[in-house]
Amino acid sequence: MDKELVHHFIIEALKEDVGDGDHTSLSTIPANTTGKAKLLVKDEGILAGIELAAEIFNIVDAGLKLNVFLEDGTAVKPGDIAFEVEGNAQSILIAERLVLNCMQRMSGIATTTRHIVDLLDGTNTKVLDTRKTTPGLRYLEKWAVRIGGGVNHRFGLYDMILIKDNHVDYAGGIAYAIERANQYLIDNNKKLAIEIEVRNLEELDQVLQTGHVNRILLDNFSFADLRQAVDIIQGRFITEASGGITINNIREYADCGVDYISVGALTHSIKSLDLSLKAV
């Protein structure tokens, strides 16, 4: 966990929610009231966000005591209790919604990811996330993918060069785009991996003739063309498939022999896991 980044997120999220005070709790609950609450699971899935919840409670009130029963990555079912928190009642209620919002979404992502990882069992293919994340929540969402057993792709525009179709078209062609990317790295003394997207076998041939990339993204290929592309590449480059891939056909794509399959739906189209924080 990147504590600096996570703490910044928590502080900003609390500012957004609390403003100048939780006036409902302040007006109804005496300031010195203490109590307990439990994190109750109401759905089946993979739990994620326990470590984050601990940080949220600590930032809200360092006097809150957390007793954790289930760890991140645990398969859960309705009725399971993930943790109990004890301390100042007003503090528990301030933290409640932020903890639930984060854990429900992270657990939903981890659950979807684990399902796909299980579908790929027995292949050498791993599932990747994408940059199709909620603004401001990218770190948490990619964290949840890892908890679910998936692999993070680049975090942002700054930590990898990914030459996609628009870059190729604006650059004037595949060879120009690759050459300029490599020269840019030299000129700016940067060490970044280079990946390039191809849309068909003809573009793949152009990449193979040019070389100087680390990974090839095979986008919207048919199964037959994808198998042929993997055979042509022969392990010389890391391969990734994307486009038109769903839970119903992802195993078939993996069986074509690619190293990775990127799935934007891991973070942009998930159902949150049903969790609640109940006073005990």
C-alpha positions as a Python dict, from the first residue, in 0.01 Angstrom:
ca = {
    (1, 'M'): (0, 0, 0),
    (2, 'D'): (121, 346, -94),
    (3, 'K'): (39, 514, 239),
    (4, 'E'): (101, 868, 118),
    (5, 'L'): (-138, 828, -173),
    (6, 'V'): (-397, 641, 35),
    (7, 'H'): (-389, 894, 319),
    (8, 'H'): (-434, 1180, 72),
    (9, 'F'): (-737, 1002, -75),
    (10, 'I'): (-890, 939, 268),
    (11, 'I'): (-840, 1298, 386),
    (12, 'E'): (-994, 1443, 69),
    (13, 'A'): (-1285, 1196, 80),
    (14, 'L'): (-1357, 1286, 441),
    (15, 'K'): (-1348, 1658, 358),
    (16, 'E'): (-1603, 1595, 82),
    (17, 'D'): (-1835, 1400, 313),
    (18, 'V'): (-1798, 1562, 655),
    (19, 'G'): (-1761, 1928, 564),
    (20, 'D'): (-1792, 2133, 882),
    (21, 'G'): (-1928, 1839, 1082),
    (22, 'D'): (-2151, 1531, 1098),
    (23, 'H'): (-2439, 1731, 1237),
    (24, 'T'): (-2672, 1434, 1271),
    (25, 'S'): (-2434, 1251, 1504),
    (26, 'L'): (-2326, 1570, 1679),
    (27, 'S'): (-2688, 1661, 1754),
    (28, 'T'): (-2815, 1319, 1863),
    (29, 'I'): (-2525, 1132, 2027),
    (30, 'P'): (-2339, 1257, 2337),
    (31, 'A'): (-1974, 1325, 2256),
    (32, 'N'): (-1837, 1065, 2499),
    (33, 'T'): (-2062, 778, 2383),
    (34, 'T'): (-1872, 462, 2292),
    (35, 'G'): (-1990, 157, 2103),
    (36, 'K'): (-1912, -130, 1870),
    (37, 'A'): (-2000, -201, 1509),
    (38, 'K'): (-1948, -504, 1288),
    (39, 'L'): (-1884, -524, 915),
    (40, 'L'): (-2154, -766, 799),
    (41, 'V'): (-2128, -947, 464),
    (42, 'K'): (-2462, -979, 282),
    (43, 'D'): (-2342, -1127, -47),
    (44, 'E'): (-2112, -1395, -189),
    (45, 'G'): (-1779, -1284, -328),
    (46, 'I'): (-1421, -1188, -254),
    (47, 'L'): (-1354, -946, 28),
    (48, 'A'): (-1133, -645, -47),
    (49, 'G'): (-1053, -322, 134),
    (50, 'I'): (-987, -444, 489),
    (51, 'E'): (-641, -286, 492),
    (52, 'L'): (-786, 38, 358),
    (53, 'A'): (-1066, 36, 616),
    (54, 'A'): (-807, 13, 894),
    (55, 'E'): (-638, 327, 759),
    (56, 'I'): (-971, 511, 735),
    (57, 'F'): (-1066, 433, 1095),
    (58, 'N'): (-720, 533, 1215),
    (59, 'I'): (-727, 867, 1035),
    (60, 'V'): (-1079, 945, 1157),
    (61, 'D'): (-989, 857, 1516),
    (62, 'A'): (-666, 689, 1625),
    (63, 'G'): (-851, 572, 1939),
    (64, 'L'): (-1077, 337, 1743),
    (65, 'K'): (-988, -29, 1793),
    (66, 'L'): (-1027, -269, 1501),
    (67, 'N'): (-1057, -644, 1548),
    (68, 'V'): (-1014, -810, 1206),
    (69, 'F'): (-1159, -1158, 1147),
    (70, 'L'): (-1124, -1189, 767),
    (71, 'E'): (-837, -1076, 543),
    (72, 'D'): (-840, -922, 196),
    (73, 'G'): (-886, -1190, -70),
    (74, 'T'): (-1105, -1414, 146),
    (75, 'A'): (-1408, -1578, -16),
    (76, 'V'): (-1712, -1464, 184),
    (77, 'K'): (-2082, -1543, 211),
    (78, 'P'): (-2387, -1378, 368),
    (79, 'G'): (-2363, -1367, 746),
    (80, 'D'): (-1984, -1350, 764),
    (81, 'I'): (-1839, -1078, 986),
    (82, 'A'): (-1522, -921, 847),
    (83, 'F'): (-1429, -712, 1150),
    (84, 'E'): (-1553, -529, 1457),
    (85, 'V'): (-1464, -170, 1538),
    (86, 'E'): (-1492, -26, 1888),
    (87, 'G'): (-1460, 325, 2024),
    (88, 'N'): (-1621, 666, 2002),
    (89, 'A'): (-1963, 629, 1840),
    (90, 'Q'): (-1946, 960, 1655),
    (91, 'S'): (-1611, 860, 1503),
    (92, 'I'): (-1745, 521, 1391),
    (93, 'L'): (-2035, 692, 1214),
    (94, 'I'): (-1807, 944, 1042),
    (95, 'A'): (-1596, 659, 900),
    (96, 'E'): (-1890, 431, 817),
    (97, 'R'): (-1987, 551, 470),
    (98, 'L'): (-1633, 594, 338),
    (99, 'V'): (-1540, 245, 459),
    (100, 'L'): (-1850, 93, 299),
    (101, 'N'): (-1823, 283, -29),
    (102, 'C'): (-1463, 175, -74),
    (103, 'M'): (-1500, -184, 45),
    (104, 'Q'): (-1817, -252, -152),
    (105, 'R'): (-1661, -135, -478),
    (106, 'M'): (-1323, -295, -415),
    (107, 'S'): (-1489, -624, -318),
    (108, 'G'): (-1702, -616, -633),
    (109, 'I'): (-1390, -568, -846),
    (110, 'A'): (-1201, -842, -661),
    (111, 'T'): (-1498, -1077, -702),
    (112, 'T'): (-1522, -1022, -1077),
    (113, 'T'): (-1146, -1055, -1114),
    (114, 'R'): (-1134, -1382, -918),
    (115, 'H'): (-1414, -1524, -1134),
    (116, 'I'): (-1215, -1450, -1448),
    (117, 'V'): (-893, -1585, -1295),
    (118, 'D'): (-1079, -1908, -1221),
    (119, 'L'): (-1205, -1923, -1580),
    (120, 'L'): (-845, -1899, -1702),
    (121, 'D'): (-722, -2175, -1470),
    (122, 'G'): (-512, -2429, -1659),
    (123, 'T'): (-392, -2178, -1919),
    (124, 'N'): (-81, -1961, -1915),
    (125, 'T'): (-291, -1647, -1967),
    (126, 'K'): (-328, -1376, -1703),
    (127, 'V'): (-598, -1110, -1684),
    (128, 'L'): (-502, -742, -1693),
    (129, 'D'): (-692, -432, -1588),
    (130, 'T'): (-691, -109, -1792),
    (131, 'R'): (-707, 269, -1741),
    (132, 'K'): (-1089, 249, -1759),
    (133, 'T'): (-1119, 341, -1394),
    (134, 'T'): (-1316, 587, -1184),
    (135, 'P'): (-1129, 921, -1166),
    (136, 'G'): (-969, 954, -825),
    (137, 'L'): (-1020, 585, -742),
    (138, 'R'): (-770, 427, -981),
    (139, 'Y'): (-527, 320, -710),
    (140, 'L'): (-802, 152, -507),
    (141, 'E'): (-956, -18, -809),
    (142, 'K'): (-626, -155, -934),
    (143, 'W'): (-545, -264, -578),
    (144, 'A'): (-872, -461, -579),
    (145, 'V'): (-775, -629, -907),
    (146, 'R'): (-455, -754, -744),
    (147, 'I'): (-651, -881, -444),
    (148, 'G'): (-871, -1075, -685),
    (149, 'G'): (-568, -1238, -846),
    (150, 'G'): (-541, -1020, -1157),
    (151, 'V'): (-242, -824, -1285),
    (152, 'N'): (-214, -447, -1313),
    (153, 'H'): (-138, -299, -1654),
    (154, 'R'): (17, 49, -1664),
    (155, 'F'): (-111, 278, -1392),
    (156, 'G'): (-127, 587, -1612),
    (157, 'L'): (12, 757, -1918),
    (158, 'Y'): (348, 807, -1752),
    (159, 'D'): (473, 457, -1670),
    (160, 'M'): (458, 285, -2010),
    (161, 'I'): (438, 372, -2378),
    (162, 'L'): (128, 217, -2534),
    (163, 'I'): (100, 305, -2901),
    (164, 'K'): (-264, 258, -2999),
    (165, 'D'): (-444, 296, -3330),
    (166, 'N'): (-491, 674, -3295),
    (167, 'H'): (-121, 722, -3219),
    (168, 'V'): (-28, 518, -3526),
    (169, 'D'): (-267, 714, -3746),
    (170, 'Y'): (-146, 1053, -3618),
    (171, 'A'): (219, 948, -3641),
    (172, 'G'): (186, 844, -4005),
    (173, 'G'): (225, 469, -3964),
    (174, 'I'): (350, 191, -3740),
    (175, 'A'): (720, 219, -3825),
    (176, 'Y'): (721, 596, -3769),
    (177, 'A'): (541, 560, -3435),
    (178, 'I'): (783, 293, -3306),
    (179, 'E'): (1092, 478, -3424),
    (180, 'R'): (977, 804, -3265),
    (181, 'A'): (888, 631, -2938),
    (182, 'N'): (1234, 475, -2912),
    (183, 'Q'): (1405, 802, -2999),
    (184, 'Y'): (1195, 982, -2738),
    (185, 'L'): (1316, 742, -2469),
    (186, 'I'): (1676, 801, -2572),
    (187, 'D'): (1638, 1179, -2588),
    (188, 'N'): (1471, 1194, -2248),
    (189, 'N'): (1680, 928, -2077),
    (190, 'K'): (1374, 723, -1986),
    (191, 'K'): (1339, 349, -1947),
    (192, 'L'): (982, 255, -2030),
    (193, 'A'): (838, -56, -2191),
    (194, 'I'): (684, -5, -2535),
    (195, 'E'): (363, -178, -2636),
    (196, 'I'): (190, -136, -2971),
    (197, 'E'): (-162, -220, -3075),
    (198, 'V'): (-227, -394, -3407),
    (199, 'R'): (-562, -437, -3572),
    (200, 'N'): (-488, -715, -3818),
    (201, 'L'): (-220, -955, -3938),
    (202, 'E'): (-87, -703, -4189),
    (203, 'E'): (-14, -453, -3911),
    (204, 'L'): (141, -733, -3708),
    (205, 'D'): (381, -802, -3993),
    (206, 'Q'): (481, -434, -3997),
    (207, 'V'): (558, -446, -3625),
    (208, 'L'): (764, -761, -3661),
    (209, 'Q'): (964, -604, -3943),
    (210, 'T'): (1027, -291, -3734),
    (211, 'G'): (1089, -454, -3395),
    (212, 'H'): (1204, -247, -3095),
    (213, 'V'): (888, -306, -2889),
    (214, 'N'): (827, -516, -2579),
    (215, 'R'): (465, -615, -2614),
    (216, 'I'): (209, -650, -2892),
    (217, 'L'): (-159, -582, -2829),
    (218, 'L'): (-379, -784, -3064),
    (219, 'D'): (-704, -590, -3075),
    (220, 'N'): (-1039, -730, -3192),
    (221, 'F'): (-883, -1035, -3355),
    (222, 'S'): (-1096, -1337, -3445),
    (223, 'F'): (-1000, -1662, -3274),
    (224, 'A'): (-844, -1795, -3594),
    (225, 'D'): (-639, -1479, -3652),
    (226, 'L'): (-537, -1463, -3286),
    (227, 'R'): (-406, -1820, -3294),
    (228, 'Q'): (-221, -1743, -3616),
    (229, 'A'): (-74, -1424, -3469),
    (230, 'V'): (55, -1610, -3162),
    (231, 'D'): (212, -1872, -3388),
    (232, 'I'): (378, -1601, -3600),
    (233, 'I'): (514, -1414, -3296),
    (234, 'Q'): (659, -1738, -3153),
    (235, 'G'): (728, -1593, -2811),
    (236, 'R'): (953, -1313, -2939),
    (237, 'F'): (726, -1053, -2780),
    (238, 'I'): (477, -1051, -2494),
    (239, 'T'): (126, -1087, -2636),
    (240, 'E'): (-196, -928, -2515),
    (241, 'A'): (-550, -964, -2649),
    (242, 'S'): (-830, -711, -2610),
    (243, 'G'): (-1160, -608, -2765),
    (244, 'G'): (-1490, -795, -2767),
    (245, 'I'): (-1385, -1016, -2478),
    (246, 'T'): (-1651, -1121, -2226),
    (247, 'I'): (-1683, -1371, -1946),
    (248, 'N'): (-1855, -1603, -2194),
    (249, 'N'): (-1565, -1614, -2443),
    (250, 'I'): (-1254, -1526, -2240),
    (251, 'R'): (-1147, -1889, -2198),
    (252, 'E'): (-1159, -1932, -2576),
    (253, 'Y'): (-933, -1630, -2617),
    (254, 'A'): (-693, -1767, -2357),
    (255, 'D'): (-683, -2101, -2539),
    (256, 'C'): (-536, -1912, -2837),
    (257, 'G'): (-213, -1885, -2637),
    (258, 'V'): (-182, -1515, -2553),
    (259, 'D'): (13, -1412, -2243),
    (260, 'Y'): (-240, -1156, -2124),
    (261, 'I'): (-600, -1057, -2181),
    (262, 'S'): (-700, -702, -2086),
    (263, 'V'): (-1054, -653, -1957),
    (264, 'G'): (-1180, -300, -1902),
    (265, 'A'): (-1495, -435, -1737),
    (266, 'L'): (-1290, -535, -1432),
    (267, 'T'): (-1312, -175, -1316),
    (268, 'H'): (-1580, 0, -1521),
    (269, 'S'): (-1873, -244, -1517),
    (270, 'I'): (-1884, -424, -1185),
    (271, 'K'): (-2154, -487, -924),
    (272, 'S'): (-2055, -378, -576),
    (273, 'L'): (-2061, -642, -304),
    (274, 'D'): (-2338, -589, -49),
    (275, 'L'): (-2183, -501, 289),
    (276, 'S'): (-2310, -310, 590),
    (277, 'L'): (-2176, -171, 916),
    (278, 'K'): (-2410, -252, 1202),
    (279, 'A'): (-2401, -138, 1562),
    (280, 'V'): (-2371, -422, 1814),
}
